[in-house]
Amino acid sequence: MQRRAAIISVVFFLVIGAGAYSLIATASTPSISFENPEYSLAQGDEFSVPGSDQTYTVSSITEEEESGGHGGGTTLVRSGELSYVNESARFTEAWDNASTVTLDGTDYRVEIANVSDPSEATLVELRNDTAILQNDPNADNETVTRDGERYVVVNDSTLVPADEYFPANETRTVAEGDSFDYNNESVTVATVETSGVTLEWFAAEENTIGIDNEANVTLGDQQYLAYFPDGSTMVLTQNYESYEAQQHSIEEFHLFENGLWGVTIVSFTTIVLLIGMAFMPSRY
């Protein structure tokens, strides 16, 4: 009688456990999808967003497996990158006071007067005396000093004072608002301070924007949700309501799935206990 009741109970829990497990095995996790998203893009596609004339290019879409570490398995991570060109990006360069700069192939020392509000700087040529002497076949390659004065030896015997032999240092003045060519760019003196000179110019600059899966990205004044349904497609959508509803459905599915796992485990554990108890020797 004891074994008969146990068998009936075993069959009951077996049906329940098998049914729960079959539901787990046949169910598929819902995935996120969007009907008619604002943008469905592949690598190399170009697009622009409302309210902006900026053109964006999908420069890359990647799909990589990342290890969870300590036996945690791997996770598939998808991401992408957009690139765009800012046609009028601002660039600057600082010339510090007393520093050396090269302009039109000549080296200059930057000199700024120690006043409260300077508006200009003087560029003083750094004359290459050695090169001048080496280019003069009549002069020695080095100057000499006599009674504290520098001289250039000409024709092996004539001493010419260095101040008379060498040309005067060239000077140039740059003031706020001045424009000139520098390193293949047309630059403007933006500011002059006692600490230095700031040059500015405008040119094209390429920029990139990293895109993570299921993350927000702002393009112009528009915000989009980025989603990668596969390893070659980037979706940009503003349908946040649909996304949140689908996320809620996925969470409910996992709760239901966990419940079924609980039923399955309890059912088969109970079966083992019932079988064990059914075959225990009776004391009577």
N, C-alpha and C positions, 0 to 999 in steps of 0.2 A: 504494500500500500504506500509506503514511504517513497519507494523508488518510482512508482507510477505517478505520484503527485510531482515528484522532481522532474520527471520526463516531460510532463505537461507544462510545467513552469519553464523548463529549458527551451521547449519549442516556442513558447510565448515570447520569451526574451530574444530568442534567435530570430524570430520574424521581425521584432521591433528593431534589433540591432542591424540586421541585414537590410531592412528598409531604409534606415537612416544612412547607412554606409552607401547604399546604391544612389541615394539622393546626392551625397557628397561627390561620388564618382562621376555622376552624369551632369552635375551642375557646372556651369562655366562662369568665371568671374566677369561681371559686366565691365566693359571698357568705355572710356570717354570718347565721344565723337561729336562733331558739330555739323549741322546742316547749313550749307551756304555761309561759311565763315568769311570774314572780311578779306582774308588772304590765306591761300593755300600755296605754299612756295617750295621750290626745289633749289638746290645749290646752283648759283649762277643767275637766278631770277632777279630782276630789278623791279622796284615799285616805289610809289610815293604815297603819302598819307594826306587826307584832307587838311586844308589850311596851311600847307607847306609845299614849296617847290623843290624841296630837297629830295634827291634820288638815293634810295638805299639799295644795296646789293647783298644777296645772301652769299657770303663768302665761304661759309662752311657749315655742314651738318655732320655731327659725329655721333657715334653710338659705341660705347665702351662698357666692358664689364669691370666693376669695381669689387674687390674682395672686402667682405665684412670683417675679416680678421678673426683669429681664435676659433676657426671652424664655423664662422657665421655665414658661410656661403657667399655667393656673388650677387650683385645687383646690377641690372642693366641701366646705364645712365646715358641719356640723350641730351644733347645740347647743340647750340649753333652760334653763329657769329654773323653780324651785319657789318658792312663797311659803307662809308659815305665820305664824300670829299667836301670839306669846307673851303669854298673858293676864296674867302676873304679872312682867313685866320690871321690873328695878330701875333707877330713874333717880336721879341725884344733882345737887345744885347747891351750889357753894361760895360762902359769904359771907366774903370776906377781911376781916381786921381793918382798921379805919379806912376801909372802903369804904362806898358809899352803896347802900342797898336800898330798894325801895318795897313797903310792906306796907299793905294795906287803903287804898290811895290816898294814903298819907303816906310821905314820904321820911325815912329814918332813917340815922344813921351807926352802924356796928357798932363797939362798943368792948369789948375783952376785957382783963381784968386780966392783968398780966405776972406770973403765978404759974406754978409748975412743972406743975400739973395742973388747969387750969381746967375747970369743969363747966358754966358758964353764960356768956352774953354779954349785954351791955346794948345796947339799941337806943335811941339818942338822937334825938329828932325834930329834923329840920332845918327850923326855923321859917322861914316865908316872910314876913319883916318887910315887904317892899314890898307884898305882896298885902294884908296887914292894914291898912297905911296907906291904900292905895287904896280899901279898903272902908269907911273911916271918913270921912264927909263933913266932920267937924269937925277933922281932922288934916291937916297938910301931908303930901305924898307922900314926903318925904325927912326923915331925922333930921338934927339939927345937933349940932355939938360945941362945948362951952363948957368951958374949963379942963380939957380932956382927958376930959370926961364926955359921953356921948351923951344927947340929949334929943329928945323929940317935941314939935313946936309944935302946940298945940291952940288952936282959936278965934283963930288968927292972932297970939296973943301969949303964951299960957301955955306955959311950958316944963315938961314932965313927964319925969322921968328914964326912960330907956328900960327899965330893969329893972322899973319900976313899971307902965309902960304896956303892955308886951308880956306875954302870958301865959307862964308857965314852960314850958320845953321838956318835952313828954311823953316819958316813958321807958318802955320795955318790957323785960322780962327773958325770955330764952329759955334753957332748960336742956336738957341731954341727956335724951332721952325725951319731951320736950314735943311735942304734936301741934297743928297749927292749919291753917287754910285759907290757901293761897298760890297765886296764879295758877291758880285753879280746880282745885286739887289738894289733897288732904289729905296734908300732909307731916309728917315727924317729924324732930326734931333727932337725927341719928345720932351725931355727935361734936362736941366743942368743944375746940379747941386754941388755943394762943397765936396761931397764924397765921390762924385763921378758924373758921367754923362750916360743917359739912356737913349739908345737908338730904337726906333720901331719901324717895322715894315709889314706889309700885308701880302700874303701869298696863299696858294692852295695847300691844304693839308688833309691827308687821309686819316680818318678816325675809324675805330671799330667799337662795336657794342656786343658784349657777350650776352647770350640768351640761354637761360636755364629752362628746363622743362617745367611746365605748370607754374611759371613765375611771371610777374608783371614786367612790362617793358614800356617805356615812354618814348614815343617818336614824335617830334614836334611838340604839339600840345595835346596829343592823343595818347591814351593809355590802352594797352592791349594785354590780353592773356596769351602767353606763348605755350603751345602744346605740340609735341612731336609724336604723332601716331605710329611712326615707323622711323627707320634709320635714314630716310631720304626725303622726308616731308616736314616742313615747318608750318604750323597753323597759327595765325594771329587772329584773335577774335575779341569782341567786346561784349559777347553774350555771357556775362558773368552769372546770370540767373540760371541758364542751362547748365553751366559748369557746376554750380553749387548743388543743383538738384541731382545731377549725376553722381557727385561726390557723396551725397546723402544716401543714394541708392546703393552705392558700393559699400558704404559703412554698414547699412542694414543687411546686405548680403553676407558680409563677414560675420556679423552677429549671429545670423541664422546658421551659417556654416559651423561656427564654433559650438552652437547649441546642438547641432546634429552630431558633431564629434563627441560631445559630452554624452549624448544618448547612446551612441555606439560603444563607447568605452564602458559605461555603466552596465549596458546590456551584456556584453561579453564577459565582463568581470563577474557579474551575477551568475552567468551560466557556469563559469568555472567553479564558483562557490557551491552552487546547487549540485553539480555533479560530484564534487568532493563530499558534500554532506550526505548525498544519497548512498554512497558506497561506504560510509562509515559503519563499522560493526555495531550492531544493536546490543545493548546491555540486557535485553529481556528476551 
